[in-house]
Protein backbone atom coordinates (compact mmCIF):
# COMPACT_ATOMS: atom_id res chain seq x y z
CA UNK A 1 0.00 0.00 0.00
CA UNK A 2 0.85 3.67 -0.04
CA UNK A 3 2.11 4.45 3.45
CA UNK A 4 4.66 7.11 2.46
CA UNK A 5 2.64 9.70 0.55
CA UNK A 6 3.70 11.43 -2.66
CA UNK A 7 6.51 13.96 -3.03
CA UNK A 8 7.29 16.42 -5.79
CA UNK A 9 10.38 18.24 -6.95
CA UNK A 10 11.91 20.39 -9.67
CA UNK A 11 8.62 22.13 -10.56
CA UNK A 12 8.56 24.19 -13.72
CA UNK A 13 5.64 25.88 -15.46
CA UNK A 14 4.85 22.78 -17.54
CA UNK A 15 6.35 19.86 -15.63
CA UNK A 16 7.10 18.36 -12.22
CA UNK A 17 8.78 15.22 -10.91
CA UNK A 18 6.60 13.05 -8.66
CA UNK A 19 7.70 10.08 -6.61
CA UNK A 20 6.39 7.73 -3.98
CA UNK A 21 7.27 4.46 -2.30
CA UNK A 22 4.90 1.52 -2.45
CA UNK A 23 4.88 -1.17 0.24
CA UNK A 24 4.06 -4.52 -1.41
CA UNK A 25 2.12 -7.34 0.23
CA UNK A 26 5.07 -9.69 -0.28
CA UNK A 27 8.64 -8.60 -0.86
CA UNK A 28 10.28 -9.68 -4.08
CA UNK A 29 7.29 -9.06 -6.31
CA UNK A 30 7.45 -6.29 -8.89
CA UNK A 31 4.51 -3.91 -8.76
CA UNK A 32 2.79 -2.01 -11.57
CA UNK A 33 1.48 1.39 -10.49
CA UNK A 34 -0.72 3.82 -12.37
CA UNK A 35 -0.62 7.60 -12.07
CA UNK A 36 -3.62 9.60 -13.30
CA UNK A 37 -3.61 13.37 -13.68
CA UNK A 38 -6.49 15.49 -14.94
CA UNK A 39 -7.15 19.20 -15.26
CA UNK A 40 -10.14 20.31 -13.19
CA UNK A 41 -13.20 20.68 -15.40
CA UNK A 42 -16.21 22.39 -13.79
CA UNK A 43 -18.56 20.34 -15.99
CA UNK A 44 -17.36 17.03 -14.49
CA UNK A 45 -18.19 16.02 -10.90
CA UNK A 46 -15.00 16.26 -8.82
CA UNK A 47 -15.09 12.56 -7.89
CA UNK A 48 -15.16 11.62 -11.60
CA UNK A 49 -12.10 13.55 -12.79
CA UNK A 50 -9.81 10.51 -12.67
CA UNK A 51 -12.34 8.12 -14.22
CA UNK A 52 -11.46 7.51 -17.90
CA UNK A 53 -15.12 6.74 -18.64
CA UNK A 54 -16.16 10.20 -17.43
CA UNK A 55 -13.14 12.28 -18.48
CA UNK A 56 -11.33 11.90 -21.79
CA UNK A 57 -8.58 14.35 -20.83
CA UNK A 58 -6.62 12.21 -18.37
CA UNK A 59 -2.86 11.76 -18.52
CA UNK A 60 -2.01 8.22 -17.44
CA UNK A 61 1.48 6.95 -16.62
CA UNK A 62 2.22 3.33 -15.79
CA UNK A 63 5.29 2.67 -13.69
CA UNK A 64 6.82 -0.68 -12.74
CA UNK A 65 8.80 -0.76 -9.52
CA UNK A 66 10.42 -3.47 -7.47
CA UNK A 67 13.24 -4.46 -5.16
CA UNK A 68 15.98 -2.86 -7.28
CA UNK A 69 14.55 0.60 -6.48
CA UNK A 70 13.22 -0.34 -3.02
CA UNK A 71 9.73 0.05 -4.51
CA UNK A 72 10.26 3.77 -5.19
CA UNK A 73 8.44 4.99 -8.28
CA UNK A 74 9.40 8.25 -9.98
CA UNK A 75 7.88 9.95 -13.00
CA UNK A 76 8.64 13.22 -14.80
CA UNK A 77 5.18 14.62 -15.59
CA UNK A 78 5.30 16.76 -18.74
CA UNK A 79 2.73 18.90 -20.53
CA UNK A 80 1.12 20.52 -17.50
CA UNK A 81 -0.87 23.74 -17.90
C-alpha positions in Angstrom: 0.0 0.0 0.0 0.9 3.7 0.0 2.1 4.5 3.5 4.7 7.1 2.5 2.6 9.7 0.5 3.7 11.4 -2.7 6.5 14.0 -3.0 7.3 16.4 -5.8 10.4 18.2 -6.9 11.9 20.4 -9.7 8.6 22.1 -10.6 8.6 24.2 -13.7 5.6 25.9 -15.5 4.8 22.8 -17.5 6.3 19.9 -15.6 7.1 18.4 -12.2 8.8 15.2 -10.9 6.6 13.0 -8.7 7.7 10.1 -6.6 6.4 7.7 -4.0 7.3 4.5 -2.3 4.9 1.5 -2.4 4.9 -1.2 0.2 4.1 -4.5 -1.4 2.1 -7.3 0.2 5.1 -9.7 -0.3 8.6 -8.6 -0.9 10.3 -9.7 -4.1 7.3 -9.1 -6.3 7.5 -6.3 -8.9 4.5 -3.9 -8.8 2.8 -2.0 -11.6 1.5 1.4 -10.5 -0.7 3.8 -12.4 -0.6 7.6 -12.1 -3.6 9.6 -13.3 -3.6 13.4 -13.7 -6.5 15.5 -14.9 -7.2 19.2 -15.3 -10.1 20.3 -13.2 -13.2 20.7 -15.4 -16.2 22.4 -13.8 -18.6 20.3 -16.0 -17.4 17.0 -14.5 -18.2 16.0 -10.9 -15.0 16.3 -8.8 -15.1 12.6 -7.9 -15.2 11.6 -11.6 -12.1 13.6 -12.8 -9.8 10.5 -12.7 -12.3 8.1 -14.2 -11.5 7.5 -17.9 -15.1 6.7 -18.6 -16.2 10.2 -17.4 -13.1 12.3 -18.5 -11.3 11.9 -21.8 -8.6 14.4 -20.8 -6.6 12.2 -18.4 -2.9 11.8 -18.5 -2.0 8.2 -17.4 1.5 7.0 -16.6 2.2 3.3 -15.8 5.3 2.7 -13.7 6.8 -0.7 -12.7 8.8 -0.8 -9.5 10.4 -3.5 -7.5 13.2 -4.5 -5.2 16.0 -2.9 -7.3 14.6 0.6 -6.5 13.2 -0.3 -3.0 9.7 0.1 -4.5 10.3 3.8 -5.2 8.4 5.0 -8.3 9.4 8.3 -10.0 7.9 9.9 -13.0 8.6 13.2 -14.8 5.2 14.6 -15.6 5.3 16.8 -18.7 2.7 18.9 -20.5 1.1 20.5 -17.5 -0.9 23.7 -17.9 
